[in-house]
């Protein structure tokens, strides 16, 4: 294919005669002979009107004569130079490239102008597409911001909330062994006794004629530790209370003003106040990660129908931590 180009091989300059995807036919302008079978890096320059395209393939000398006519063969016809060389050759064959004064000029077709109606239609479609992309982007940003805000402002406690009848919990005031237990004791009689490890005998009397429920696992001879629950006295069977184990971090947030809600399994969400008892203080001083707390709701928020239901404790705060 007759395409204007120049070649430099091993410092010797050649004027291109023809070129294909396999071989180069050129005429030496200066220098001596390279020797058949020798391999060299060739610099092939295609001069366009405002720039020069250079390829640097490896070639092997196939033949050369004293008049300077030389034939080179590409050692790797599918090398890195192939895409550019193939484009130039195909464009020259198709008439897109023409030779003018030893230079290559482009004469191929340009993109035709679109009709006004079609251009206006494409413009409207592009505008609609842009608006759609913008709306979707805004929606994704809002969703992401909502998720981040919820994670920042809302958290749930790990342990469940137990809704049960409200009663007076009787706990061991010292470590020892239960030596006497009478849940049917009348008012003023001894309800239970504990032989403390200190050698003292601690007697606890019945404060009223009320219902007594002994904690499961407690009986005569049972060893107890300080603050262990022994039994519960129910004065009014209609009173309801809720309690749970709360993390130290959650308790700290609740004490510092975070809103606390009890989310029941029936879908209701009840605002509650976290009450720290002596058992809470004792567990905290022992270094426990979770401490027992009581949850107090507004009067009438919980009824006897809620006894036995489960709930989750949710803590939330405003965007600015208020």
C-alpha positions, 0 to 999 in steps of 0.5 A: 500500500503506497502511503507516504512515510519515513523509516529509521532503522539502526540510525539509517534513514529510509523513504517509505515505498509501500507498507502492509501489515506484514512488511515494509518496502523502503529506499535508503537515503543514506548509510550502509547495509544492515545485513540480511536476517538482522533484527532492529527497532524501526521508527516509522513516522507518518506525517500528518498536517499538524502532527506526526504518528510514530510507531516503534516495532521490531523488524528483520531485514529480509533483503537489501541491495546496493541501490538501497532498496530494502525489505523489512518484515515485522517480527511480531505482526500482532504487536502493539503497533498493529491497531494504529497501523491497521487504522492507517492502512484501512483508512487509506484504502477507504479513501479517508486518507490522501497523500498531499506533498508527502503528507497525509490528509483526512478527507473522510465524512463528518457527522451529518447535522441532525434535523431540528425536530430530531435534535429537539426531541433528543434535547427533551429526552436528555433533559428528562433523563437528567431530571430523573438522574437528579431525582434519584440521586436526591432520593438516595441521599435522603435515604442514606441521611435517614439511615445515618441519622437513625443510627446516630440518634436511636439504639436498642438495648440487648435484653428484653423487657419483662412486664409483670405484677408490681410487688415488694422484692425481698432480697438477701442483705448478706451472704449466707444460707436460708435456715427458715422459709414460711411463705404462709406467714401471717403479718408480724410472723417470721417470713424467712431467716438467713444464717449469714456467713458472719455468724449472725442470724437475720430474721425477716417478718411478714409486713402484711397479710399479702400474697407471697411468691417465692423465687424459683430455686429458693428453699430451706438450706439454699445458699444465697449471696447478697442482693439475691432475690428470695421472694416477692410480696404482692400488696396490690395485685392490680399494679403493673411494673416493667424491669430489664437488664440495661447496659451501663452505656444505655443507663448513662444515656437515660440518666443524661436526658435521652428519651426512653420508649418501651416497644411492646410486641403488640406494636405499642410504644410507651414512654418510660422513665428508668429508675435505678434501685439499690440493686442497680447501684450494687451491680454497677459497683461490682463492675457488671456490664448490665444492671437491673433497672425498673421502668415506670410508665404513665398511669394506665399505660400498662394493664393486667392484660400486658402481664407476660408480654415482651418488649424492647427498650429503645433510646433516642435523642435529637439531632443535636443531642438534645 
